[in-house]
Amino acid sequence: MNLGRWMLPGMIAALAATLTAAVGATITLLGPWYRSLEQPSWAPPDIAFGPAWTLIFALCAISGATAWRAAPDRVSGDTVIGLFALNGFLNLLWSFLFFRAQRPDWAAVEVWFLWTSILILIVYCWRFSRTAALLFLPYLVWVTFAGALNIKVVELNAPFG
């Protein structure tokens, strides 16, 4: 494996994942409003979210670099970058809606756009990098779980706004 060929994609993917995670962390406020929400009995403790998201973003960075390098042509590579950018935007939008706008009901709708963007990345990347596609599976599972948790929070605490 030629490390030089992986340097630029790896650095860009790591920077993008780190930036998305950092912005997401600043949007996520676990203040009085969030603490007042009734949570289902099966909700993980707040401390579990940091390590889970750290692992997910690391896998996304590796997946992004892998997919970008494996893309058979420039258009495919640009599409990978565009799909990652859309996914990052949707990830941040969910955090904004849930935590900053304090609208878990809107976030419960938006989470399925986020989920769909992950599925599209998996399907698209599968064509030329099964490794990149498979690295997205923990993210898809986590967002599936988070979506179910989000819906239950809405059921337990509605109405909002």
N, C-alpha and C positions, 0 to 999 in steps of 0.2 A: 504494500500500500504506500503510495506516494503522499507523505504528509503535507507537502507543499500544495497539492491539489485540494486538500481538505481545509487548509488554513483559512482562506477567505470565507467559504461557506460556513465553516464552523464558527468563526468569529462573528459573522453577521447574525447567524441564528442564535448564538448565545447572547449577543447584545439585544436582539429583538425580544427574546424570551425574558431576559432580565428587566428590560424596560417595561414590558407588559406587566410583569409581576410587581415591579416597584410602583407603577401607577395604580394597579389594582389594590395594592396594600394601602396606598394613601386614600383611596376611595372607600375602603372597607372600615367603617366606624363601628366598633363594638361598644358603643356608649349606652346611655340609659334607655333610649328607644329600643335598641336591639335587645338589651337585657330584659326588657319588659315583655317581649314576645313569648308566648307559650310555645314550647318546643315539644315535638312528639317524644315519646319515651325512647325511641330508637335513634334519636339524633346523637351524633358523636360529640364528644366534648370539644369546646372551641380550640383547644390546644392541638387537636388532630388535623385541623385545616392547614396550618402552616407547613408541616412536613408533607402532607398529601400534595399540596400545590407546588411545593419545591420539587418533588419527584416528577410531577406531571410536566412542569415547565422544563425540567432537564431533559425528559424524554422527548418533548416537543422540539427542543433545540437540536437534539441528535437526529430526530426524524426529519426536521427541516433541512439540515445540512445534507443528510443522506439522500433525501428526495431531490434536492436541488442538483446535487452532483450526478445523480442517476438519470435526471431528465434527458431524454434522447435528443432534444433540440432546444433552442433558445425560447421558442414560444411555450413549450412545456415547462421550462424553468421559470419563465415569467408567470405562468399560470400558478405554479406552486407558490411563488412569492405572493401573488395576489390572494390566493386562498388562505395562506397563513395570515396575511394582513387582515382580511375580512374576519377570520376567526378571532384574532387578537382584539379587534374592535368589538365584536359581539361579546367576548369575554368581559371586556371592560364595561360595556353597556349594561350587562347583567348586574355587575357590582354597583354601578351607579344607580340603576333603578331600585335595587333592593336596599342598599345602605344609605345612599345620599338622598335620593328622592323619597325614600321610605315607602316604596310601593312594591311590596312583595307580590301583589296581584299582577302588576305589569311585568315584573321579573319572571313570574311563572309562565307567562306567554312567551317572553323573549328567550327563555332558556331552551325552548324547542328550536328556535332559529340557531342558537349556539350549538345544540346537539346535532342539528342537520349539517351545520358547517363542518363539524368533526367527521361525520359520516361521509360527506363529499370529499374531504381530504383523504380519508381512508380509501375510498373507491378510486379516486383519481391517482393517488400514489401507487396503488396496488398494480397498476398497469406496467410500471417500470421499476418499482422498488417495494417488494413485499416487506422487507425489513422496515422501511419508513412507515408503511401502512400499519404494520403490527405494533409499532411503537406508540401509535395513537390509541390502541385499545384501552389502556388504563384510563386515559382521558375520557373516552366515551363512556366507560363504566362509571367513572366518578361523576360526570355531568348527568348521567341517567339517575344516579343516586341523589345528587344535589337537586335535580328537577323534582323528584318525588318528595324530597324534604321540603322544598320550596312550596309545592302544592299543599302539603300538610300544614305548613306554617300559615298559609292563607286560610285554609279551612278552620284552623284553631283560633285565628285572630281577626278575621275579616269583620267589618269592612275597613278599608283603608281610604285615605284621601279626604 
